[in-house]
Amino acid sequence: MDFGFGAEDAEFRAEARDWLAAHADPGQDRRAWERVLGAAGWIGLSWGESGYGNRTATLTQQVAWAEEYARSGAPPRSGHIGEKLLAPTLLAHGTPEQKARFLPPVAAGEELWCQGYSEPGAGSDLAAVRTSAVRDSDGTLRVTGQKIWTSLAHEADWCFVLARTEPGSRRHRGLSFLLVPMDQPGRIEVRPIRQLTGTSDFNEVFFDGAHARVEHVVGGEGNGWQVAMSLLGFERGVSTLAQQIGFARELEQVVRAAVETGAAADPVLRDRIVRLWAELRTMRWNALRTLGGPADPGAASVAKLLWSGWHQRLGELAVLVRGADAAVGPRDWDAAEPYALNASQHLFLFSRADTIYGGSDQVQRTVVAERVLGLPREPKGVV
């Protein structure tokens, strides 16, 4: 497929750029911003189906929107998990009733979602989840267990949870994909996890008999593994291109710092900058190639391996160009804000997690080895 932008794409890009310039405010409340996006029809462009309060766009227009959004300085999205992960999963596996109930609030920016996959002891090994869901006498499912590294759980209204609904089942069997409301005091507890950066975007979530309705099981009971794997395929794609716009902005800041500090005079350091620039361009063309080509079982894993390692190397370079100053905070210590970081320090510390979350590098390499190269499957220990 020849992936290119035409005249209609240019018009769409200009519309997106003008709208974002008029409405985007980096300091705006993130939940309120989701409703602004929804009211203007900017949520759900990639769904392929309209009728849920969304409008649709071509693939090239989706790329244009994602890139303009990244350039605009608009607030980070709180609704991307519902829009980019839950919605396409429901469109592929959900019942008409599930689509009618859950897609319109996502398109309107009114309901936010989080993803209940990883667990202690089963971070990237989803087949090892132990969270259970047992039918109650009234027909509901009672969910019990713990999820960890749950992004934005402290803001979410709902969580899609991978849980074991068949007692005694092992590995991929007996799992179900449940839609669970988060507002259940005494049954659901969210504990923020403080990261190296001092922020708490990830959380632990404890389910203690939390209620889930049987009609909110997606794909049918026992079919959770197939639904979960389908969802993981939606995690990459157009969003990768938008992510790269942010990476380019960070690289520009590192180059500017290298010039200001005189570090750019070092030929070895200049070589590292050029390599990062070339690798970023390569990642962009690879992303465009995979978007425009046929389905590739290893594309998502390859993309994750590429950008996670690249971003870590950028974080390391960001502090390297500042020399000894990189160890000093941006202002004097203050008890009211004891953990202040400048941009380069934040980049370095946050990027340490890039090779872990969203599927660790080790897991991604296993996926490529087994599903693309056809190598023997990795031996599994006794469960």
N, C-alpha and C positions, 0 to 999 in steps of 0.2 A: 504494500500500500504506500502510495506517495503522500506522506504526511506534510501538508502545507496549509498556509492560511490564505484565504481568498478575500474578496471585497466585503462579503457579508460578515466575515470574521472581524475585519478591521472596524466595521461599523459597530459590531457588538462590543469589541474591546473599547472603543471610544465611549460608548454608553456606560460601560462598567466603570471606566476611569473617571468620567464626569460624575457619576452617582457617588462613587466612593469619595471623591474630593469634596463633595457637598455634604456628606453625611458621616464619614468616618472620624471618630474622635478617640485617640489612643487611651484617654483617661475614662472613657465611658464604662459604666457597669456592664459586665459581660452578658449577664442574663437579659438586661434591657436591650443590648445590642442585637441579640438573637431575634428578638421580636421585631426590631427595626428591619433586619435582613428579611425576615419572613413576610412582613407586610409589603415589602417591595418585590417579593417573588424571587429572591436570590437563593433560596434554599431548595434543594431537590433538582438542580439542573441536570444531574447525571442519572436520574431515576429511569428515564426512558418511557415512563408512563406519567401522564398528567391526570388531573381529576382529583388530586388530594390537596389542592390549594397551592401546588407548585407549578412552575413552568419548566419546560425542558429546553435543552440546548444540544447542539452537535458536539462531538468530541473536541473539535478545534475551538469551539466557543467555550467549552468547559476549561480548556487549557488557558485561554485568554483571560477568563474570569479569575482563575486561580493565580495567574501571574500578576494581574493588576491588583488583586487583593494583597498579595505579598508585598508589592511595591508601595501600597498606600499607607502603611503604618497603622492600619485598622487594628482593633483589639484582637487578641488571640481568640479563636473560636471555642465556645463551650459546647456547641451543639454538633460538632463534627462527628462524634461517635454515633449519635442517632442518625444523622444524615448520611454519612459515608459507610457505616458498618451495619447498623440495624436495618435501615430502610431497604438497601439492596437485598439483604437476607430475607426480609419479609416478602419482597417482590418475587423472589425465587422460590421460597418455601412456605410462605404464610397463606392462611385461608383468606377468603374475601372479607370475612368479619375482622380478622386481625389487621389487615391492611386498612380497612375503613376506620378502625378504632385508633390505630397508632400513627399512621402516616400523616394525617392532617395536623396534629399537634406538633410533630417534628417540623413540617413545612412552615408552620406559623412561628416557630421558635418558642413555643410555649412549654414543651416538655423536654427535659434534658436527660441523657442516658449515660450510663457507665457500663463497663464490660467486666463481668465476673468470671474470669478464666483462671488465672494463675493462683496457685495455692502454696503455702509453705511446704517444701519438700517436693513440689510438682510445678516449678516455675514455668518452664517451657515444655514440659512433658504433660500435655493436656490429658493424655489417656490415663494418667495416674491420679486424677482428681478424686477426692474422697468426700466432698460435699454431697449430702444425700437429700432426696426429696421423697417423702412417704405420703401416700394418700391418707387423708383423714376421713372420719366417718361422714362428714358433710360433703365429701367429694373434692375438697381442696387438697393441695399439696403443701406439706410442711417442710420447709427447707432448713437444714441444719449443717453448719460447717463454717469454714473460714476461707476468704479470698484475700489476696495480698497484691500490692502494686496496682491497685485499682485506680486508674486515672479519673480525677474529677468526681469521685464518689461523694465527696462532701457537698457537691452542688447538684447532684443528679436527683431526678424524680423517679426514675426507673433504672433497673439493672437487668441486662440479659445474662443469665447464669447457666453455666454448664454444670449439671448435677447428675448424680447417679440415682436413677429411679428403679433399678432392678437390684434388690438386695443380693449380695454375693457375686455380682457381676465383676468382671475384671477388664482392664485395659479399655478398648474401644467399645465394648458391648455394654448395654444397659445404661447409656447416658442419654439425657434429654436436655433440650434447649428451652429454658424457662424465662418468661418475662415477669419480673418481680418488682412490685412497687416498693420504693425505699422508705416511704413515710410509715414506718411500723415501729413506734417507740416500744422498747422492751423486747422486741423481736429482731431488730437490726441495729447494730452499733457500728459507727464509722469512726476510726481512729486515724487521723492524719499522720503520715510518716515524714519526719523532718529530714531533708536531704542535705548534702554537702553545701548546697547554695543557701541554706537557711529557709527555703521555701518548702511547701508541703502540697504539691500537686498530686502525689500518690497517697494511697490510703490502705489500711487494713479494714476489711469489712467482715463482721461476725454475724452470722445468721443463727438465730436460736428459735427454731420453729416458725420462721417467717412464712406468711401465707402467699401462695401462688395459685391462680385459678387454672383448672384443667384446660379450659379453652384457650389459655395463654401459653400452652406448650406448642412450640413451632416445629413443624415437620413430623409431629406425632411422637408419642413416648417411645424411647429406645432408639430413636434416630438422631440423637444429638451430635454424634461424632460427624456424620455427614453434613449436618447443618453448620457445625462449628468450622469444619474445614472449608466449606463454601464461603463463610464469612471472612476467613483469613485471606482468601483470594481478593477480597475487596479492599484490603488495608493499604495496598500500594496503588500506583496508577497516576492519575492526574495530580493527586496531592504531592507526589514526589517532585513534580516540576515546580510547584509553588514553594516547596521546601527548599529547592535549589536557588530560588530567588533570594530567600533569606540567607542562605549560605554565601551567596555572592556578595551580599551587603556586609556580612561579617568579614569576608576575605578583604574587602575594600578597607575596612577599618584596621585590619592587621597591617596591610600595606602602608596605610597612612601613618600608623604608629611606628613602623620600621623606618620610614623616612624622617619622622620627627625626632626619633631617638638616635639616628645615625646608624642603626643596626643594618640598614639596607646596603651599607658599604661592604659588608661581609659577603664575599661571593658564594660561600656555602649556603648562607641564609637566603640569598637571592635565588639560588637554585631550588630551594625548598618552596619558595613562594611560586615560582614558575611551575613547578611540578603540581602544586595544589590547584593552580589556575587551570592547567591542562587537564587534570583529572576531573575537575568540576565540569568542564566543557564536555568531556567524554561521557560523564554521567547524564548530562542533558540529552545528548544524542542517543544514548542507550535507552533512556526513558521514552523518547519520541519513537524510537524503533519498536519498542515493546507495545506501545499504545497503538501503533498503526499496523502491527503484525498479528499473526494468529496466536491463539492461546499457547503459552509456554509455561509448563509446570514448574520451572525453576526461576522464572523471571523475578518474582517477588523476593525470593531468597537472595538472588544475585544483587538486586538493587539494595536490599538491606545491608548486605556485606560491604558493598561499595561505599554507601554514604556514611555508615556508622564509623568505619575506620578512618575515612576522610575527615569527618568532623572532629574526631579525637585528635588527629594530627594537626588540624587547624587550631584546636584549643591549646595544644602544646606550643605551637608557634606563637600564639597570641601572648603568652606569658614570656616566651623566650626573647621576643623583640624588645621587651621592656626591661630586661636585665634585672638588677636587684630591686628596682621599683615595683616589680610584679609581686613582691612579698609584702608590700605595704598597702594598707587599706586606703580608700579614697578620702577619708577624713579621720580626725581624731576619734578615739574610742568614746562611745556614748552609751550609757546604761540603757537608755530608751531604745536604741537601735544598735545592739552590740555586734551585729553580723553584717555590716555594710561591705559590699563588694563592688568593684568597678566592672566594666563590661568584659574586659579580658579575663579577669578572675572568674566571673560567672560562667563565661564560655568554657574555660578550662575545667572547672569543677563539674558543671552540668554534663559536659560531653563524656565524662567517665562512664556514665550509665548507658551511652548510646549502643554499646556492643552487648548490652544485657537485655534491656526492655524490648518488647515487641518480638521476642524470639532471639535468644543469644546467638552469637556468631557460631558457636559449636553446633547448635541445632540447625542453623541455616546451611552450614556445610554438609551436615548429614542429609538434609533434604535434597541438596544438589547431587550428592554422591548417589543416593538411592533412586531418586525419581528422574534424574536427567542422565547421569552416567551409567546407571544400571548396575552399580556395584552391589555386592552382597549386603544385606541389611545388617545394621549394627546389632550385636548380640544383646539381648535383654536379660537383666538379672531376675532372679526369682522374686515375685511380688507377693 
